[in-house]
Amino acid sequence: MTNGPPAPALGSHLRKAIEASGWMYSSRALVFGWALLLTHQFGIGEYGIYAMAFAAGSLIGVPIDSYFTVRAPRVGDETFLRERTTRALIGLTLVVVGVLVWPVSFGAGFAVAKAGIAVCFQA
């Protein structure tokens, strides 16, 4: 036997699992409702363009952001603050470019703006 703290009751683990499942399923239901609403509002073709632009935004933003995320724990505070500012400026630049491209191409503009917002949010 060990002299550590007593193990929590099985009921508390079960309650936490049920709460976590509730959050997961409610968020999935919300996203499904959002998809139905967008499809109803814009039609299936426009929703497809939105979905492709959303995916493309992730393909643009994640590689840019991952450089900073991987490097952040390895640098000093001053370097970290400079790189966080650089990350925010890159994100804002992407947002501006996305807004400028939006009238020409909804898909491209949305993808670039979404990537910029994601990079800014992670900064």
Backbone as a ProteinNet text record, in pm:
[ID]
protein_1_A
[PRIMARY]
MTNGPPAPALGSHLRKAIEASGWMYSSRALVFGWALLLTHQFGIGEYGIYAMAFAAGSLIGVPIDSYFTVRAPRVGDETFLRERTTRALIGLTLVVVGVLVWPVSFGAGFAVAKAGIAVCFQA
[TERTIARY]
83.4	0	87.5	34.7	106.8	43.7	119.4	70.4	21.8	-9.7	-54.9	-198.3	-250	-388.3	-485.2	-601.5	-698.8	-746.5	-777.4	-825.9	-965.5	-997	-1131.5	-1234.9	-1352.9	-1460.6	-1490.2	-1535.3	-1567.6	-1675.4	-1767.3	-1875.8	-1825.9	-1718.8	-1668.1	-1605.8	-1538.8	-1482.1	-1593.3	-1696.7	-1809	-1879.6	-1898	-1962.4	-1880.1	-1747.7	-1660.5	-1665.5	-1671.3	-1679.2	-1811.4	-1918.7	-2049.5	-2052.4	-1996	-1990.9	-1907.7	-1792.4	-1707.5	-1779.1	-1849.1	-1924.2	-2035.2	-2099.9	-2204.5	-2151.1	-2035.4	-1973.8	-1938.9	-1881.7	-1840.6	-1961.8	-2066.3	-2182.6	-2259.9	-2265.4	-2336.4	-2260.7	-2128.5	-2052.8	-2068	-2071.6	-2093.1	-2231.5	-2331.1	-2466.7	-2472.5	-2401.8	-2398.5	-2333.6	-2223.7	-2156.7	-2246.6	-2314.6	-2406	-2519.9	-2573.3	-2678.4	-2627.6	-2504.8	-2444.2	-2430.2	-2386.6	-2372.5	-2507.8	-2611.1	-2745.6	-2794.2	-2770.4	-2811.3	-2740.4	-2609.2	-2534.8	-2579.8	-2603	-2648.4	-2784.6	-2872.5	-3005.8	-2997.2	-2910.1	-2898.9	-2832.5	-2723.4	-2644	-2663.4	-2710.4	-2719.6	-2598.1	-2610.1	-2504.4	-2375.8	-2386	-2265.8	-2183.9	-2250.8	-2180.3	-2125.3	-2198.7	-2147.6	-2021.6	-2018.2	-1898.5	-1778.4	-1799.7	-1690.3	-1644.7	-1741.2	-1708.3	-1625.3	-1666.6	-1594.4	-1452.9	-1437.7	-1303.6	-1217.5	-1276.5	-1201	-1160	-1247.5	-1215.2	-1097.2	-1099.8	-988.9	-860.3	-870.3	-752.4	-694.3	-780	-732.6	-649	-689.7	-609.8	-476.7	-477.6	-352.7	-256.7	-309	-224.2	-175.4	-266.5	-234.5	-152	-178	-109.3	41.7	90.4	236.6	302	236	291.8	297.8	190.7	183.5	272.8	291.1	368.1	514.5	569.2	707.4	721.4	629.5	636.9	605.1	511.4	471.7	586.1	656.4	767.7	885.9	907.9	1024.7	1005.8	883.6	856.9	919.8	910.5	968.4	1121.1	1185	1330.9	1402.2	1329.4	1392.7	1368.9	1447.2	1432.3	1307.8	1278.6	1158	1157.6	1270.5	1275.5	1251.7	1315.6	1296.6	1152.5	1097.6	959.1	863.4	882.8	794	807.4	930.1	948.8	880.4	894.5	833.6	682.2	630.2	484.6	430.6	504.7	465.2	470.6	576.5	587.8	471.9	436.4	324.5	194.5	170.9	48.7	47	161.3	167.7	146.5	202.6	179.5	30.8	-31.4	-174.6	-258.7	-227.6	-302.1	-283	-161.4	-136.2	-220.5	-227.5	-310.8	-458.1	-505.2	-645.2	-670.5	-581.6	-598.7	-596.3	-501.6	-495.1	-623.4	-671.5	-795.3	-914.6	-924.1	-1034.8	-1024.3	-903.3	-885.4	-916.7	-888	-911	-1057.6	-1125.3	-1263.1	-1357.1	-1361.6	-1454	-1423	-1296.8	-1257.2	-1288.5	-1254.6	-1276.6	-1312.7	-1437.6	-1481.9	-1396.8	-1371.7	-1295.4	-1155.7	-1083	-945.8	-943.1	-1031	-1034	-1067.2	-1168.1	-1205.9	-1093.4	-1027.7	-919.7	-804.6	-764.1	-651.2	-690.7	-811	-855.7	-869.5	-922.5	-936.5	-800.3	-702.1	-566.6	-507.9	-528.3	-477.4	-539.6	-669.6	-737.6	-684	-660.4	-607.7	-467.9	-382.7	-246.8	-252.4	-337.3	-351.2	-400.9	-497.7	-554.5	-449.9	-360.3	-256.7	-145	-134.1	-29.5	-63
-118.5	0	124.2	227.3	354.6	449.5	547.4	645.2	771.8	766.8	883.9	918.2	1021	1062.4	955.2	950	848.5	875.1	768.1	779.5	841.2	925.6	983.7	874.3	900.8	804.1	786.8	668.3	638.4	732	772.7	861.5	994.6	1049.3	1178.6	1165.8	1053.1	1031.4	1016.6	944.7	924.4	1056	1137.8	1267.8	1356.7	1358.1	1438.8	1390	1259.5	1204.1	1242.1	1238.8	1275.7	1424.6	1508.9	1652.4	1680.7	1615	1635.4	1589.4	1477.5	1428.8	1526.1	1582.3	1680.5	1801.9	1853.1	1966.7	1930.6	1810	1769.3	1756.9	1687.3	1666.6	1796.3	1883.5	2010.5	2098.5	2097.2	2176.1	2117.2	1985.4	1922.9	1959.3	1957.9	1993.3	2139.2	2226.8	2368.2	2386.3	2317.1	2326.3	2268.7	2158.6	2100.6	2197.5	2261.4	2361.8	2479.1	2522.9	2631.5	2591.2	2467.7	2419.8	2416.1	2369.8	2367.6	2508.8	2601.5	2739.5	2801.5	2780.8	2834.7	2771.4	2641.3	2573.6	2625.8	2645.4	2697.8	2840.5	2921.3	3062	3079.8	3007.9	3030.6	2926.3	2810.2	2701.5	2611.5	2493.8	2393.9	2434.1	2500.5	2541.3	2644.3	2745.3	2849.7	2794.4	2701.3	2640.7	2560.6	2495	2420.9	2512.9	2629	2726.5	2773.8	2799.6	2840.5	2732.3	2606.5	2496.7	2482	2493.7	2485.5	2603.5	2722	2839.4	2825.6	2769.4	2748.1	2652.6	2543.6	2447.2	2510.7	2588.5	2654.7	2754.7	2821.2	2912.9	2841.8	2720.4	2640.9	2601.5	2568	2530.4	2648.5	2768.7	2888.1	2927	2930.3	2982.8	2891.7	2762.4	2669.6	2666.8	2655.9	2656.4	2786.9	2898.8	3026.8	3029.5	2986.5	2992.1	2888	2773.6	2667.2	2706.7	2787.5	2834	2904.7	2993.8	3070.1	2981.7	2891.2	2804.6	2712.8	2657.3	2566.7	2643.3	2762.3	2839.8	2911.3	2944.4	3027.5	2975.3	2845.8	2802	2805.9	2821.4	2811.2	2945.6	3054.5	3186	3263.4	3368.5	3452.8	3540	3608.6	3691.3	3803.9	3871.1	3982.9	3934.5	3825.1	3768.2	3720.7	3659.8	3613	3728.8	3840.5	3956	4014.7	4019.6	4068.3	3975.6	3845.4	3750	3748.2	3772.9	3782.1	3903.6	4013.5	4131.8	4101.7	4033.1	3994.9	3905.5	3811.2	3720.2	3798	3892.9	3973.2	4057.9	4115.6	4197.2	4112.6	3992.4	3901.6	3868.9	3839.7	3809.5	3926	4046.7	4164.5	4190.1	4167	4182.5	4083.8	3959.5	3860.4	3900.7	3954.7	3998.8	4109.3	4206.4	4317.3	4265.7	4177.1	4120	4042.4	3965.3	3890.7	3980.2	4090	4184.4	4249.8	4280.2	4341.1	4242.2	4115	4013.9	3967.4	3981	3931.3	3971.9	4100.4	4136.8	4068	4033.8	3968.8	3819.4	3756.1	3612.4	3585.3	3545.6	3517.2	3408.5	3301.8	3189.1	3228.5	3294.9	3334.9	3438.9	3537.2	3640.7	3584.9	3496.6	3437.4	3351.1	3272	3184.6	3264.6	3370.2	3450.4	3526.5	3582.1	3654.1	3559.2	3439.8	3340.8	3300.7	3282.7	3249.4	3362.2	3486	3600.3	3611.6	3588.5	3594.2	3485.2	3366.4	3256.8	3289.8	3346.2	3382.2	3492.2	3591.8	3698.5	3642.7	3553	3496.8	3418.8	3350.2	3272.4	3359.8	3483	3571.7	3611.9
0	0	0	-59.8	-62.2	37.9	76	173.1	104.8	-23.9	-97.8	-62.9	-126	-100.1	-149.2	-90.2	-131.8	-274.9	-344.7	-482.5	-482.1	-580.3	-586.4	-614.9	-570.9	-589.9	-738.4	-774.9	-913.8	-965.5	-881	-922.4	-974.8	-916.7	-963	-1101.9	-1128.3	-1262	-1364.9	-1329.3	-1420.3	-1448.1	-1345	-1362.8	-1454.8	-1436.8	-1523	-1667.1	-1686.3	-1821.2	-1887.9	-1812.2	-1867.2	-1901.2	-1815.5	-1843.6	-1969.1	-1980.1	-2097.8	-2224.6	-2216	-2332.2	-2369.1	-2269.2	-2295.2	-2368.6	-2325.2	-2394.1	-2537.8	-2557	-2691.3	-2783.5	-2738.2	-2823.9	-2847.6	-2748.1	-2770	-2869.1	-2864.9	-2962.7	-3102	-3111.9	-3243.3	-3297.2	-3210.5	-3252.7	-3297.8	-3227.7	-3265.8	-3403.7	-3428.5	-3558	-3668	-3639.8	-3737.6	-3768.8	-3665.8	-3686.6	-3769	-3742	-3819	-3965.5	-3990.7	-4128.8	-4199.3	-4130	-4189.6	-4220.1	-4128.2	-4148.7	-4269.5	-4279.2	-4393	-4524	-4523.1	-4644.3	-4686.5	-4591.2	-4621.8	-4675.9	-4616.3	-4654.6	-4791.1	-4814.8	-4935.2	-5044.3	-5010.4	-5107.3	-5096.2	-5151.9	-5135.2	-5206.5	-5321.1	-5394.7	-5319.7	-5269	-5192.4	-5061.6	-4999.4	-4875.8	-4905.3	-5020	-5059.2	-5075.2	-5134.7	-5148.8	-5011.1	-4922.1	-4784.4	-4716	-4728.6	-4663	-4717.9	-4849.3	-4907.8	-4864.4	-4856.5	-4812.3	-4666	-4584.6	-4443.2	-4430.3	-4508	-4505.5	-4558.1	-4664.6	-4719.8	-4619.7	-4545.3	-4442	-4337.4	-4302.3	-4208.4	-4269.3	-4397.3	-4464.3	-4476.1	-4478.4	-4485	-4345.8	-4249.3	-4117.2	-4028.5	-4032.1	-3941.1	-3964.9	-4088.6	-4105.9	-4059.7	-4081.5	-4036.2	-3884	-3820.6	-3674.8	-3608.1	-3670.5	-3605.6	-3586.5	-3676.5	-3658.8	-3524.1	-3494.2	-3369.9	-3248.8	-3264.2	-3152.3	-3111.3	-3207.4	-3178	-3119.4	-3165.4	-3125.1	-2990.9	-2953.8	-2835.7	-2705.9	-2674.4	-2546.2	-2542.5	-2657.7	-2664.6	-2664.5	-2662.2	-2670.6	-2541.4	-2522.7	-2405.5	-2413.7	-2303.6	-2296.2	-2399.1	-2416.4	-2511.1	-2654.4	-2691.1	-2824.8	-2842.2	-2738.3	-2744.1	-2770.3	-2700.3	-2718.5	-2859.2	-2912	-3049.5	-3149.3	-3128.7	-3222	-3209.6	-3090.1	-3074.9	-3149.7	-3145.8	-3222.6	-3372.3	-3415.2	-3556.4	-3596.9	-3513.2	-3540.8	-3555.5	-3466.4	-3474.4	-3601	-3638.1	-3760	-3885.7	-3887.1	-4000.7	-4009.6	-3895.2	-3894.1	-3942.4	-3894.9	-3939.8	-4088.9	-4138	-4282.1	-4361.7	-4315.4	-4384.1	-4383	-4271.5	-4263.9	-4365.8	-4373.2	-4468	-4611.2	-4642.6	-4777.4	-4807.5	-4710.9	-4730.2	-4756.4	-4683.7	-4704.4	-4842.3	-4885.9	-5018	-5131.1	-5111.2	-5214.6	-5214.6	-5102.3	-5086.2	-5200.2	-5242	-5350.3	-5483.5	-5505.7	-5629.2	-5623.3	-5512.4	-5495.1	-5349.5	-5327.2	-5190.7	-5127.5	-5202	-5146.5	-5104.6	-5193.8	-5162.3	-5050.6	-5057.3	-4954.4	-4817.8	-4812.4	-4684.5	-4629.8	-4716.3	-4671.1	-4610.4	-4678.4	-4629.7	-4503.3	-4499.3	-4379.3	-4261	-4284	-4176.2	-4122.7	-4212.5	-4169.3	-4085.1	-4127.7	-4052.4	-3914.9	-3906.5	-3776.6	-3685	-3738.9	-3657.5	-3607.1	-3692.7	-3650.6	-3545.1	-3563.6	-3462.9	-3330.3	-3336.2	-3214.7	-3136.7	-3206.3	-3138.1	-3083.4	-3132.1	-3083.2	-2942.9
[MASK]
+++++++++++++++++++++++++++++++++++++++++++++++++++++++++++++++++++++++++++++++++++++++++++++++++++++++++++++++++++++++++++

